[in-house]
């Protein structure tokens, strides 16, 4: 149920009975030597679309760029500054709200977006008490982290994790790229760090992960868990008032 593949009369009809929109948001940043640069937006997009199918809800075009300044010393990464991202989120929400959308559920794939999302939400809601806004970061869902612990023990890591690499291999099997076993360094340091310091501290881009343990099959299991858990959260979010 992607908005990009509908026409306006279809959307107008949808808005007669529903006011919810799922918005995938991610990043375009390095994910270690064998992870896809698009990992964060590709996973958020696939999850949002799956939940949209499950629940009969429209999905907005993916916000593929996020706040990824710390990854800019790796080729292929591109980032929005926090103030740009806040404005993008605000403009997207207020545009769709003019059409009649009132409930916005952001499916987030990237930790660096959370503070900008929260700032944008605070700004929007101060002016628009009629709107409801929610974020769910898929990799933080307790059902997902429990399964990741079972699959990867304490080697899942914090960036280019075994879990997210596995999910991309489930979604894009042709991208599966083997890597030698080994846990990437994950020194305790100040945060955030700048791009050059990040690359010095985390030389191949990973933080504490061992994606040798990743498989598409584990990715399929994690994806299905996240899909179910997100659908449950969307259901609760929409149940707080009558019109979906
Ligand atoms: Ni990621």
py3Dmol code that shows the C-alpha trace and the ligand (Angstrom):
import py3Dmol

protein = """\
ATOM      1  CA  UNK A   1       0.000   0.000   0.000  1.00  0.00           C
ATOM      2  CA  UNK A   2       2.549   2.563  -1.118  1.00  0.00           C
ATOM      3  CA  UNK A   3       1.315   6.082  -1.619  1.00  0.00           C
ATOM      4  CA  UNK A   4       3.705   6.426  -4.579  1.00  0.00           C
ATOM      5  CA  UNK A   5       1.787   3.714  -6.432  1.00  0.00           C
ATOM      6  CA  UNK A   6      -1.695   5.171  -5.892  1.00  0.00           C
ATOM      7  CA  UNK A   7      -3.530   8.039  -7.548  1.00  0.00           C
ATOM      8  CA  UNK A   8      -5.094  10.969  -5.712  1.00  0.00           C
ATOM      9  CA  UNK A   9      -8.738   9.812  -5.917  1.00  0.00           C
ATOM     10  CA  UNK A  10      -7.656   6.534  -4.300  1.00  0.00           C
ATOM     11  CA  UNK A  11      -5.961   8.448  -1.461  1.00  0.00           C
ATOM     12  CA  UNK A  12      -9.001  10.712  -1.074  1.00  0.00           C
ATOM     13  CA  UNK A  13     -11.183   7.608  -0.692  1.00  0.00           C
ATOM     14  CA  UNK A  14      -8.732   6.123   1.869  1.00  0.00           C
ATOM     15  CA  UNK A  15      -8.932   9.317   3.920  1.00  0.00           C
ATOM     16  CA  UNK A  16     -12.716   8.972   4.261  1.00  0.00           C
ATOM     17  CA  UNK A  17     -12.208   6.071   6.683  1.00  0.00           C
ATOM     18  CA  UNK A  18      -8.559   6.257   7.753  1.00  0.00           C
ATOM     19  CA  UNK A  19      -6.051   8.935   8.730  1.00  0.00           C
ATOM     20  CA  UNK A  20      -2.918   6.849   9.360  1.00  0.00           C
ATOM     21  CA  UNK A  21       0.322   6.972   7.411  1.00  0.00           C
ATOM     22  CA  UNK A  22       3.409   4.801   7.944  1.00  0.00           C
ATOM     23  CA  UNK A  23       6.660   6.654   7.219  1.00  0.00           C
ATOM     24  CA  UNK A  24       9.891   4.670   6.787  1.00  0.00           C
ATOM     25  CA  UNK A  25      13.045   6.602   7.714  1.00  0.00           C
ATOM     26  CA  UNK A  26      16.656   5.421   7.597  1.00  0.00           C
ATOM     27  CA  UNK A  27      20.073   6.530   6.458  1.00  0.00           C
ATOM     28  CA  UNK A  28      22.605   6.164   3.682  1.00  0.00           C
ATOM     29  CA  UNK A  29      25.785   5.245   5.525  1.00  0.00           C
ATOM     30  CA  UNK A  30      28.524   2.623   5.580  1.00  0.00           C
ATOM     31  CA  UNK A  31      27.664  -0.611   7.363  1.00  0.00           C
ATOM     32  CA  UNK A  32      31.088  -2.212   7.617  1.00  0.00           C
ATOM     33  CA  UNK A  33      33.001  -4.018   4.885  1.00  0.00           C
ATOM     34  CA  UNK A  34      30.220  -6.456   4.007  1.00  0.00           C
ATOM     35  CA  UNK A  35      27.031  -4.587   4.955  1.00  0.00           C
ATOM     36  CA  UNK A  36      24.917  -2.577   2.524  1.00  0.00           C
ATOM     37  CA  UNK A  37      25.212   1.209   2.665  1.00  0.00           C
ATOM     38  CA  UNK A  38      21.416   1.427   2.389  1.00  0.00           C
ATOM     39  CA  UNK A  39      20.823  -1.016   5.273  1.00  0.00           C
ATOM     40  CA  UNK A  40      18.958   1.399   7.540  1.00  0.00           C
ATOM     41  CA  UNK A  41      16.527   2.744   4.968  1.00  0.00           C
ATOM     42  CA  UNK A  42      16.090  -0.550   3.100  1.00  0.00           C
ATOM     43  CA  UNK A  43      15.108  -2.426   6.269  1.00  0.00           C
ATOM     44  CA  UNK A  44      12.793   0.350   7.513  1.00  0.00           C
ATOM     45  CA  UNK A  45      11.146   0.511   4.086  1.00  0.00           C
ATOM     46  CA  UNK A  46      10.572  -3.244   3.805  1.00  0.00           C
ATOM     47  CA  UNK A  47       9.195  -3.432   7.334  1.00  0.00           C
ATOM     48  CA  UNK A  48       6.866  -0.457   6.834  1.00  0.00           C
ATOM     49  CA  UNK A  49       5.580  -1.921   3.570  1.00  0.00           C
ATOM     50  CA  UNK A  50       5.020  -5.336   5.160  1.00  0.00           C
ATOM     51  CA  UNK A  51       3.113  -3.794   8.080  1.00  0.00           C
ATOM     52  CA  UNK A  52       1.167  -1.628   5.632  1.00  0.00           C
ATOM     53  CA  UNK A  53       0.111  -4.757   3.733  1.00  0.00           C
ATOM     54  CA  UNK A  54      -0.792  -6.582   6.945  1.00  0.00           C
ATOM     55  CA  UNK A  55      -2.930  -3.728   8.255  1.00  0.00           C
ATOM     56  CA  UNK A  56      -4.275  -2.092   5.094  1.00  0.00           C
ATOM     57  CA  UNK A  57      -2.414   1.172   5.789  1.00  0.00           C
ATOM     58  CA  UNK A  58      -0.710   3.543   3.387  1.00  0.00           C
ATOM     59  CA  UNK A  59       3.083   3.871   3.405  1.00  0.00           C
ATOM     60  CA  UNK A  60       4.835   7.150   2.523  1.00  0.00           C
ATOM     61  CA  UNK A  61       7.929   7.301   0.314  1.00  0.00           C
ATOM     62  CA  UNK A  62      11.023   6.394   2.313  1.00  0.00           C
ATOM     63  CA  UNK A  63      13.129   9.120   3.883  1.00  0.00           C
ATOM     64  CA  UNK A  64      16.388   7.497   2.782  1.00  0.00           C
ATOM     65  CA  UNK A  65      18.849  10.086   4.091  1.00  0.00           C
ATOM     66  CA  UNK A  66      19.380  10.489   7.818  1.00  0.00           C
ATOM     67  CA  UNK A  67      21.723  12.131  10.289  1.00  0.00           C
ATOM     68  CA  UNK A  68      24.948  10.178   9.687  1.00  0.00           C
ATOM     69  CA  UNK A  69      27.710  12.760  10.070  1.00  0.00           C
ATOM     70  CA  UNK A  70      29.940  10.332  11.991  1.00  0.00           C
ATOM     71  CA  UNK A  71      30.106   7.963   8.985  1.00  0.00           C
ATOM     72  CA  UNK A  72      31.235  10.544   6.447  1.00  0.00           C
ATOM     73  CA  UNK A  73      34.861   9.379   6.372  1.00  0.00           C
ATOM     74  CA  UNK A  74      33.679   6.204   4.577  1.00  0.00           C
ATOM     75  CA  UNK A  75      32.945   6.337   0.819  1.00  0.00           C
ATOM     76  CA  UNK A  76      29.306   6.113  -0.193  1.00  0.00           C
ATOM     77  CA  UNK A  77      27.933   7.727   2.958  1.00  0.00           C
ATOM     78  CA  UNK A  78      25.871  10.930   2.798  1.00  0.00           C
ATOM     79  CA  UNK A  79      24.170  12.750   5.653  1.00  0.00           C
ATOM     80  CA  UNK A  80      21.639  15.451   6.487  1.00  0.00           C
ATOM     81  CA  UNK A  81      22.483  17.867   9.274  1.00  0.00           C
ATOM     82  CA  UNK A  82      20.099  17.651  12.258  1.00  0.00           C
ATOM     83  CA  UNK A  83      18.443  20.978  11.395  1.00  0.00           C
ATOM     84  CA  UNK A  84      17.826  19.858   7.794  1.00  0.00           C
ATOM     85  CA  UNK A  85      16.401  16.537   8.919  1.00  0.00           C
ATOM     86  CA  UNK A  86      14.102  18.252  11.429  1.00  0.00           C
ATOM     87  CA  UNK A  87      12.786  20.522   8.658  1.00  0.00           C
ATOM     88  CA  UNK A  88      12.310  17.614   6.248  1.00  0.00           C
ATOM     89  CA  UNK A  89      10.308  15.676   8.846  1.00  0.00           C
ATOM     90  CA  UNK A  90       8.270  18.756   9.695  1.00  0.00           C
ATOM     91  CA  UNK A  91       7.527  19.581   6.035  1.00  0.00           C
ATOM     92  CA  UNK A  92       6.574  15.995   5.183  1.00  0.00           C
ATOM     93  CA  UNK A  93       4.212  15.676   8.154  1.00  0.00           C
ATOM     94  CA  UNK A  94       2.578  19.071   7.677  1.00  0.00           C
ATOM     95  CA  UNK A  95       2.149  18.470   3.915  1.00  0.00           C
ATOM     96  CA  UNK A  96       0.393  15.151   4.414  1.00  0.00           C
ATOM     97  CA  UNK A  97      -1.655  16.622   7.263  1.00  0.00           C
ATOM     98  CA  UNK A  98      -3.174  19.131   4.813  1.00  0.00           C
ATOM     99  CA  UNK A  99      -4.569  16.137   2.910  1.00  0.00           C
ATOM    100  CA  UNK A 100      -6.214  14.815   6.058  1.00  0.00           C
ATOM    101  CA  UNK A 101      -3.608  12.437   7.482  1.00  0.00           C
ATOM    102  CA  UNK A 102      -3.577  12.727  11.283  1.00  0.00           C
ATOM    103  CA  UNK A 103      -1.714   9.677  12.618  1.00  0.00           C
ATOM    104  CA  UNK A 104       1.948   9.349  11.601  1.00  0.00           C
ATOM    105  CA  UNK A 105       3.893   6.252  12.592  1.00  0.00           C
ATOM    106  CA  UNK A 106       7.595   6.459  11.724  1.00  0.00           C
ATOM    107  CA  UNK A 107       9.348   3.114  11.237  1.00  0.00           C
ATOM    108  CA  UNK A 108      12.950   4.044  11.977  1.00  0.00           C
ATOM    109  CA  UNK A 109      16.082   2.165  10.897  1.00  0.00           C
ATOM    110  CA  UNK A 110      18.800   4.469  12.251  1.00  0.00           C
ATOM    111  CA  UNK A 111      19.776   5.544  15.787  1.00  0.00           C
ATOM    112  CA  UNK A 112      21.195   8.889  14.606  1.00  0.00           C
ATOM    113  CA  UNK A 113      17.690   9.979  13.553  1.00  0.00           C
ATOM    114  CA  UNK A 114      16.019   9.634  16.938  1.00  0.00           C
ATOM    115  CA  UNK A 115      16.922  13.013  18.443  1.00  0.00           C
ATOM    116  CA  UNK A 116      15.944  14.844  15.225  1.00  0.00           C
ATOM    117  CA  UNK A 117      12.638  12.954  15.066  1.00  0.00           C
ATOM    118  CA  UNK A 118      11.862  13.864  18.674  1.00  0.00           C
ATOM    119  CA  UNK A 119      12.773  17.531  18.119  1.00  0.00           C
ATOM    120  CA  UNK A 120      10.652  17.687  14.965  1.00  0.00           C
ATOM    121  CA  UNK A 121       7.720  16.039  16.756  1.00  0.00           C
ATOM    122  CA  UNK A 122       7.906  18.525  19.642  1.00  0.00           C
ATOM    123  CA  UNK A 123       7.864  21.424  17.189  1.00  0.00           C
ATOM    124  CA  UNK A 124       4.996  20.042  15.099  1.00  0.00           C
ATOM    125  CA  UNK A 125       2.816  19.122  18.071  1.00  0.00           C
ATOM    126  CA  UNK A 126       3.155  22.565  19.641  1.00  0.00           C
ATOM    127  CA  UNK A 127       1.300  23.953  16.597  1.00  0.00           C
ATOM    128  CA  UNK A 128      -0.852  20.958  15.703  1.00  0.00           C
ATOM    129  CA  UNK A 129      -2.597  19.395  18.701  1.00  0.00           C
ATOM    130  CA  UNK A 130      -4.833  17.453  16.283  1.00  0.00           C
ATOM    131  CA  UNK A 131      -1.928  15.247  15.128  1.00  0.00           C
ATOM    132  CA  UNK A 132      -0.496  12.109  16.737  1.00  0.00           C
ATOM    133  CA  UNK A 133       3.110  11.106  16.046  1.00  0.00           C
ATOM    134  CA  UNK A 134       4.987   7.960  17.000  1.00  0.00           C
ATOM    135  CA  UNK A 135       8.433   6.430  16.346  1.00  0.00           C
ATOM    136  CA  UNK A 136       9.443   2.779  16.554  1.00  0.00           C
ATOM    137  CA  UNK A 137      13.095   1.864  15.993  1.00  0.00           C
ATOM    138  CA  UNK A 138      12.905  -1.731  14.781  1.00  0.00           C
ATOM    139  CA  UNK A 139      16.229  -2.978  16.201  1.00  0.00           C
ATOM    140  CA  UNK A 140      15.277  -1.774  19.699  1.00  0.00           C
ATOM    141  CA  UNK A 141      12.019  -3.741  19.843  1.00  0.00           C
ATOM    142  CA  UNK A 142      12.398  -6.089  22.847  1.00  0.00           C
ATOM    143  CA  UNK A 143      11.177  -9.073  20.813  1.00  0.00           C
ATOM    144  CA  UNK A 144      13.950  -8.395  18.274  1.00  0.00           C
ATOM    145  CA  UNK A 145      16.749  -7.879  20.807  1.00  0.00           C
ATOM    146  CA  UNK A 146      15.767 -11.102  22.611  1.00  0.00           C
ATOM    147  CA  UNK A 147      16.043 -13.106  19.386  1.00  0.00           C
ATOM    148  CA  UNK A 148      19.327 -11.393  18.498  1.00  0.00           C
ATOM    149  CA  UNK A 149      20.756 -12.386  21.884  1.00  0.00           C
ATOM    150  CA  UNK A 150      19.788 -15.959  21.140  1.00  0.00           C
ATOM    151  CA  UNK A 151      21.336 -15.890  17.648  1.00  0.00           C
ATOM    152  CA  UNK A 152      24.460 -13.815  18.278  1.00  0.00           C
ATOM    153  CA  UNK A 153      25.146 -13.758  22.050  1.00  0.00           C
ATOM    154  CA  UNK A 154      27.140 -10.632  22.901  1.00  0.00           C
ATOM    155  CA  UNK A 155      28.610 -10.320  19.384  1.00  0.00           C
ATOM    156  CA  UNK A 156      25.681  -8.480  17.775  1.00  0.00           C
ATOM    157  CA  UNK A 157      27.476  -5.140  18.272  1.00  0.00           C
ATOM    158  CA  UNK A 158      26.253  -1.555  17.946  1.00  0.00           C
ATOM    159  CA  UNK A 159      26.743  -0.725  14.294  1.00  0.00           C
ATOM    160  CA  UNK A 160      26.683  -2.963  11.231  1.00  0.00           C
ATOM    161  CA  UNK A 161      25.199  -5.459  13.653  1.00  0.00           C
ATOM    162  CA  UNK A 162      24.824  -9.164  12.928  1.00  0.00           C
ATOM    163  CA  UNK A 163      21.060  -8.639  13.063  1.00  0.00           C
ATOM    164  CA  UNK A 164      20.783  -5.818  10.550  1.00  0.00           C
ATOM    165  CA  UNK A 165      23.248  -7.470   8.164  1.00  0.00           C
ATOM    166  CA  UNK A 166      21.186 -10.674   8.398  1.00  0.00           C
ATOM    167  CA  UNK A 167      17.941  -8.830   7.608  1.00  0.00           C
ATOM    168  CA  UNK A 168      19.434  -7.197   4.491  1.00  0.00           C
ATOM    169  CA  UNK A 169      20.634 -10.619   3.301  1.00  0.00           C
ATOM    170  CA  UNK A 170      17.115 -11.937   3.748  1.00  0.00           C
ATOM    171  CA  UNK A 171      15.711  -9.003   1.729  1.00  0.00           C
ATOM    172  CA  UNK A 172      18.510  -8.891  -0.866  1.00  0.00           C
ATOM    173  CA  UNK A 173      20.027 -12.403  -1.010  1.00  0.00           C
ATOM    174  CA  UNK A 174      22.317 -11.448  -3.887  1.00  0.00           C
ATOM    175  CA  UNK A 175      24.115  -8.999  -1.583  1.00  0.00           C
ATOM    176  CA  UNK A 176      25.350 -11.707   0.792  1.00  0.00           C
ATOM    177  CA  UNK A 177      29.114 -11.212   1.207  1.00  0.00           C
ATOM    178  CA  UNK A 178      31.173 -13.475   3.461  1.00  0.00           C
ATOM    179  CA  UNK A 179      33.491 -12.015   6.082  1.00  0.00           C
ATOM    180  CA  UNK A 180      36.181 -13.588   8.281  1.00  0.00           C
ATOM    181  CA  UNK A 181      35.112 -14.292  11.882  1.00  0.00           C
ATOM    182  CA  UNK A 182      36.047 -11.673  14.444  1.00  0.00           C
ATOM    183  CA  UNK A 183      34.441  -9.067  16.687  1.00  0.00           C
ATOM    184  CA  UNK A 184      35.112  -5.453  15.636  1.00  0.00           C
ATOM    185  CA  UNK A 185      36.562  -3.046  18.218  1.00  0.00           C
ATOM    186  CA  UNK A 186      34.044  -1.150  20.339  1.00  0.00           C
ATOM    187  CA  UNK A 187      36.050   1.105  22.664  1.00  0.00           C
ATOM    188  CA  UNK A 188      34.159   3.179  25.194  1.00  0.00           C
ATOM    189  CA  UNK A 189      34.489   6.731  24.004  1.00  0.00           C
ATOM    190  CA  UNK A 190      32.769  10.086  24.017  1.00  0.00           C
ATOM    191  CA  UNK A 191      29.703  10.253  21.765  1.00  0.00           C
ATOM    192  CA  UNK A 192      29.091  11.571  19.213  1.00  0.00           C
ATOM    193  CA  UNK A 193      32.484  11.599  17.527  1.00  0.00           C
ATOM    194  CA  UNK A 194      33.404  13.274  14.236  1.00  0.00           C
ATOM    195  CA  UNK A 195      33.910  11.364  10.971  1.00  0.00           C
ATOM    196  CA  UNK A 196      37.720  11.118  11.136  1.00  0.00           C
ATOM    197  CA  UNK A 197      37.762  10.051  14.766  1.00  0.00           C
ATOM    198  CA  UNK A 198      35.065   7.471  14.082  1.00  0.00           C
ATOM    199  CA  UNK A 199      37.165   5.903  11.339  1.00  0.00           C
ATOM    200  CA  UNK A 200      40.233   5.885  13.618  1.00  0.00           C
ATOM    201  CA  UNK A 201      38.326   4.195  16.465  1.00  0.00           C
ATOM    202  CA  UNK A 202      36.284   1.832  14.253  1.00  0.00           C
ATOM    203  CA  UNK A 203      38.629   1.188  11.299  1.00  0.00           C
ATOM    204  CA  UNK A 204      36.390  -1.008   9.127  1.00  0.00           C
ATOM    205  CA  UNK A 205      33.185   0.805  10.129  1.00  0.00           C
ATOM    206  CA  UNK A 206      31.667  -1.838  12.393  1.00  0.00           C
ATOM    207  CA  UNK A 207      31.152  -1.264  16.127  1.00  0.00           C
ATOM    208  CA  UNK A 208      31.580  -4.426  18.169  1.00  0.00           C
ATOM    209  CA  UNK A 209      29.844  -6.749  15.720  1.00  0.00           C
ATOM    210  CA  UNK A 210      30.798 -10.107  14.224  1.00  0.00           C
ATOM    211  CA  UNK A 211      28.744 -10.374  11.016  1.00  0.00           C
ATOM    212  CA  UNK A 212      30.431 -13.720  10.303  1.00  0.00           C
ATOM    213  CA  UNK A 213      27.432 -14.941  12.341  1.00  0.00           C
ATOM    214  CA  UNK A 214      24.912 -13.292   9.988  1.00  0.00           C
ATOM    215  CA  UNK A 215      22.722 -15.387   7.680  1.00  0.00           C
ATOM    216  CA  UNK A 216      19.709 -14.615   5.531  1.00  0.00           C
ATOM    217  CA  UNK A 217      17.754 -17.287   7.396  1.00  0.00           C
ATOM    218  CA  UNK A 218      18.316 -15.536  10.749  1.00  0.00           C
ATOM    219  CA  UNK A 219      17.405 -12.310   8.956  1.00  0.00           C
ATOM    220  CA  UNK A 220      14.092 -13.793   7.852  1.00  0.00           C
ATOM    221  CA  UNK A 221      13.273 -14.751  11.456  1.00  0.00           C
ATOM    222  CA  UNK A 222      14.213 -11.285  12.764  1.00  0.00           C
ATOM    223  CA  UNK A 223      12.225  -9.576  10.021  1.00  0.00           C
ATOM    224  CA  UNK A 224       9.091 -11.551  10.818  1.00  0.00           C
ATOM    225  CA  UNK A 225       9.453 -10.849  14.549  1.00  0.00           C
ATOM    226  CA  UNK A 226       9.898  -7.122  13.876  1.00  0.00           C
ATOM    227  CA  UNK A 227       6.942  -7.105  11.472  1.00  0.00           C
ATOM    228  CA  UNK A 228       4.637  -8.659  14.053  1.00  0.00           C
ATOM    229  CA  UNK A 229       5.873  -6.469  16.874  1.00  0.00           C
ATOM    230  CA  UNK A 230       5.532  -3.279  14.796  1.00  0.00           C
ATOM    231  CA  UNK A 231       2.009  -4.211  13.713  1.00  0.00           C
ATOM    232  CA  UNK A 232       1.079  -4.640  17.372  1.00  0.00           C
ATOM    233  CA  UNK A 233       2.488  -1.208  18.211  1.00  0.00           C
ATOM    234  CA  UNK A 234       0.718   0.432  15.292  1.00  0.00           C
ATOM    235  CA  UNK A 235      -2.532  -1.219  16.375  1.00  0.00           C
ATOM    236  CA  UNK A 236      -2.146   0.169  19.924  1.00  0.00           C
ATOM    237  CA  UNK A 237      -1.210   3.609  18.590  1.00  0.00           C
ATOM    238  CA  UNK A 238      -4.324   3.740  16.398  1.00  0.00           C
ATOM    239  CA  UNK A 239      -6.593   2.264  19.054  1.00  0.00           C
ATOM    240  CA  UNK A 240      -6.119   5.337  21.237  1.00  0.00           C
ATOM    241  CA  UNK A 241      -8.838   7.077  19.257  1.00  0.00           C
ATOM    242  CA  UNK A 242     -11.617   6.026  16.933  1.00  0.00           C
ATOM    243  CA  UNK A 243     -10.670   6.894  13.367  1.00  0.00           C
ATOM    244  CA  UNK A 244      -7.775   4.955  11.865  1.00  0.00           C
TER     245      UNK A 244
END
"""
ligand_1 = """\
1
NI
Ni 22.298 0.405 10.647
"""
view = py3Dmol.view(width=600, height=400)
view.addModel(protein, "pdb")
view.setStyle({"model": 0}, {"cartoon": {"style": "trace"}})
view.addModel(ligand_1, "xyz")
view.setStyle({"model": 1}, {"stick": {}})
view.zoomTo()
view.show()
